[in-house]
């Protein structure tokens, strides 16, 4: 009797999988996938550089795809474009002296929203240290998030990493306090630091579409990909080609996200609210994802599927992809369970030394405990076209990419229905 029951369950599971697969095959078709991917990676969009007119054109295209599919706008906005601004501080000059000794300019990084600053021991700044036993990235991030006027003395053992802090200058708001990083651990008694920047307010936009949930409208499942890339770089042209089309990075992920929006809208049976977002500015600091994440109470976000570079075969070949941070939640196990009867398999991230879980647009919500993972196939140790002009449509395996999109659609079904809820990221173990 037990064997009969198990057999019936297996047969039922196979029948269920085949029915779902039929829907996916009918809606997620290669011709439509190719149409979207070809346009997003075309020369017409000039590599979709952040702040360019070409990326605005890409945003309008994505918004129109959402409109044609029948998606609603986010928060009942009158547009699919989620507009916001960033402050940019372009360095002009800086100087400093500690107890009468000049500080080398290369050992001085000032994060500020002020065109000019002059700081002395009488300015009321706290002095803190990043010691050699500290986690450099985590400690620096905590200082920046505290957003206080402060001077940070960085131990000389971090000399090779110190320059990375310059990236923070493009991640500021008008409310940004002044933070001065100085490479050197000696605490001065008297000091003077001066800095001059050109401060600009720059316009950005994510593209967001929504399918409201039926019985669980206040629980969200997010599907995302970033639509920006590197633009045109004549100084790094290869064989006369200076357009960095970004076909795999990340027109492929954006295409997948759009195709999934069409699929789930046609099914129209989602119990949880589905949010589809094309992020801007991933390549220059992840600003699109950071702004978007602030629009949610993280406890209401039950899962995030961030799709990044799925246009080439993974190291395991066809019908496979990996999930970054696989071990941090049970989301991967849920996805694989829903693929019973399929040849497709999700693997844990094989490139953990590259810290991919915290390098893509899933990271902001993951740091808040959301089971937010990136799905990818990119061979990060040997991807020949990564960040090169050769990352073009012709290099993609469109048959395999289309199957990956179908696998994501099918594997997410129990999360979308509310039947399964992935475990959350342990925020006490964050890097």
C-alpha angles and dihedrals in degrees: 000000000000091000091050091051092049091048091050090051091051091049090048090050092050092048091049091049092049092051092051090044090053090057091048093049092050097048105030100059128169095234092059092043090052093048093056096040093049093054097045091050096040125121087243089075092050095220095308096259116193113261093016128123088238093062089051087056090052090050091053090051093052091046090053091051089055090048093050090049091053100245120158123236121254115270090355092290118168091240140037089231113100099205125198140147137235130202116233122200111199112198118241106160143338137180138170146174131203116203090339096312117115117241114227107247092229088061093055125079120175121196109196146138091213121098091221132016133182117189129186136165086272095058095088097243119154117230117220133170139225101209126202092254092054127097099254099206096042094046093047090048092052091052092051094046090052087061098203131141101264145148113224119202109206120204113245090239087078094056093119091053099040096089091061089074089074087077088070090070091076093049102068138113131210087264093057113135118217115268120184120197115198123185102227134073103220112110110227126220094205126021145160125202124180128181138174126198137169105238118207133176110222128196121231136171138198117200113230133183129177139205106195117229120244105218101005104040094154094056114083137207114189129206115189148167132170117247100192124092139166103291122205123340114177091178090063099039115149118208089346094307114123100164114102096205096182095210093163096024095079118317084088094058092043091050090051091050091051092048091050090052090055091047097051093042091056092048089046093184103111115136094193122056112261120213121195117194137178106203125216128210099024091136093054100045112314093268095151093057092044093055094043093050091057090064092070140065096234091221089065093056106088098180142354126206108196111188117207129169103340097152098098133054118271122236087270094055129235125357093032142097137165132238119219114228089016092160095051096075138007093248093109091054091052092050093049092048090056089053095061106139092030130105090222120107135189116212133194115262108279093197101064091143087069093057092226093165090070097035102069137060094277091068100083094057093037089059087057092055100263116142088242115159138171119231114207145153098197115132094224093189095053113014102144098200101040110137092351133116087247091072090105137143093260092064094059128096098225095180091056093042091054090052091051090054090051091049091053090049093051097039093053095055099101092047092050091048092052092242093115129035117189119231115258130252115264100242092194089071098052122138 
